[in-house]
Amino acid sequence: MELKNLMVINGNELPFEPGETILDVARRGDIDIPTLCHLKGATPTGACRICVVEVEGASTLLTACSTPATANMVVRTESPQVVAARKEILRLMLSSGNHNCAIRGRDDGDFTEFQLGVEKGDASDALCPVWGDCRLQDLAYRYQVTGEGSRVRRPSFPWRPSIPSSCVIFPAVSFAVAVFRLATRCR
């Protein structure tokens, strides 16, 4: 590796190999950049936009999963502009589907009681089927975002998405993919 292949992420100088993305370099340097649509081994698309980062000199935020690392690049992964963009992206995602999970303030009732009641009933349609094991939900908690206030019509459960037969995804995540509407994983 040549010494000129260095970049800075959050003040940390990191080496990179030609062909690596900002996300590749960040992960190797133990710097967290959240993703939803990024799949290891698949061509990165940046479709979900959650991995946006601020790159010094760029006029807009760039997707870390699809932007190649370049020499002397200076990247900030949690600047106020990046955090604001991620919050808005998450808000739009949450408002675009029926995300019946702990991130939605659905009424004035006690949500802990609601969760416990759903778990006790075990087969309830009151929560999303992937509740508690959902990356979108994790990010909503992390950035303290809900889909509330949106005028988007939400379908009601039990909702079964139609997944194109050309999708190459595991059955366990097919529902979540459809809920996220990250159809770019399908070819």
N, C-alpha and C positions, 0 to 999 in steps of 0.2 A: 504494500500500500504506500502510495506517495503521500508525503506530508501535506501537499497542497489540497488534498481531499478532506478538508475540515469544515465543519459548520458549527454554529452556536445555537443551542436550543435552551431557552430559559437561563441563559448565562453559562451553560455548560458547553465547553468545546468538545465536539465529538467527531471522530473520523467516520468516513463513509466510503463505500465502494461505488464505482460508476453503476448506474442502473437502480440504485436504492432510492426509495421515496423518503420523504420527511418522516412518515410513520415508521418505516423500517428502522431508521436511525434512532428515533425517539424510543422505540421499544427496546432496542438493544442497550440503550443508555438508561433504562428503567424510568423513562419519562412517560407518564400516562397521557394519551390522547384518546378520548372516547370514540368508539365507532359503532355503527349498527349494520351497515351494508357491506363492510369489508369482510371478505372470506379469504382465508389463507389459500394460496394457489390459484385463485381466480383473478381475472383481469380487473384491477381497481377501476371503479367508475365515479366514486364520490357522490353517488346519487342521493344519499341521505343527508349529506352536508354536515353531519355532526362533528366530523373530524377537522372542521375549519380551524386554521391557525393564522396568526398575523405574521407576515414575512416583511421584514424591513425593505422598503423600496417598492413593494407591490401596491397597486392602487385598490385592490380588494382583498378580502380574506380568501385564502387558498385551501383546498382540501389536502390534508396531509397524506391521505392514502394514495393519491394520484399525482402529486407534485414531486418531481425528481429533486433529490438533494443536489445542491450545487456548492461549489467552493465559496467560502466566506458568507454563506447565507446566514442571516440572523432571524431566528424564529421565536415567537412568544405563543405559548399554548393556552394561557389562561388570562390574557389581558382583558380589561373591561369590555373592549369591542368584541373579542372572541366570546366571552361569557354571555354578553347580550345577544349575540347572533345565535348561539346554541340554545338559549332559553326560548327565543322566538321560534326556532326550528322545532324544538320539542313541543311547544305550545300548539303549533300547527299540526304536528303529527298526532298529538293527543286529541285534538278537536276533530280530526278527520275520520275517526272510527269509534267503535264502541269499546272504550277502554274502561271497563268496569273494574277498576282496581283501587287500591288505597290512595292513589294520587288524585282521584276525582272527588271533590267535595260535593256529594250528591244531595245532601240535605243537612239539616241542623242536628241530626242525631249523632250519637256517639259511634264513631267509626270502629273503634276496638270491639264494641259489642256486636256490631254488624259483622265484622270479620270472624269473630268467634262463633256467631250463629251460623254463618256460611260453612265454616269448617265442621261444626257439629252435624249439620245436615248432610255433609259430604258430597251429595250429588246436586247441589244447588246450581242453578243457572244465573245466580245473582252476581257472580264474579267471572271475569275472563278465565278461560281454561288454563292459561299459563301464568296466572297470578302467583307471585312469589318466586318465579323462575323466569323473569322477563328483563332483558337488557334495557328496553324502553322504560320500564318501571324504575329500574335502578338509576337511570340517568335523570328521570323526572325527580326522584328523591334527591339526588346529588345536587341538581340545580334548582330545586324547590319550584317546580313548574307544574301547573295543571292545564287541562284543556278547557277549563271553565271560561265563560264569557264569549264563547264562539257561537256563531249562528249556524254552524254546520249541523245538518240533521244526522243523528246517530241511529244506526240500526239497533234493534233490540235482540238480546240473546233469547233462545239459542240461534246464533247466526253461524252458518256454515259457508265459508268462502269457497268460491270456485277457483281452483288452482289449475292453470294450463298444464296439459299433460307433458309439455316440453320442459317443465320445471325440474331441475335436478336438485332436490332438497330432501332432507330427511323428514319422514312423516311427523316426527315429534315437533318439528319447527314449522311445518307447513302452515299451520293455523296462525302462528305468530308472524310469519312472513306476510301472509295475506292481510293481517290486521295492520301491520306496518305499512303495507302497500309498497313494498320494495320489490316491485315486479322486475326490476332490472336484473335480478338474480336469475330470472327465467330467460331462456333463449329460444 
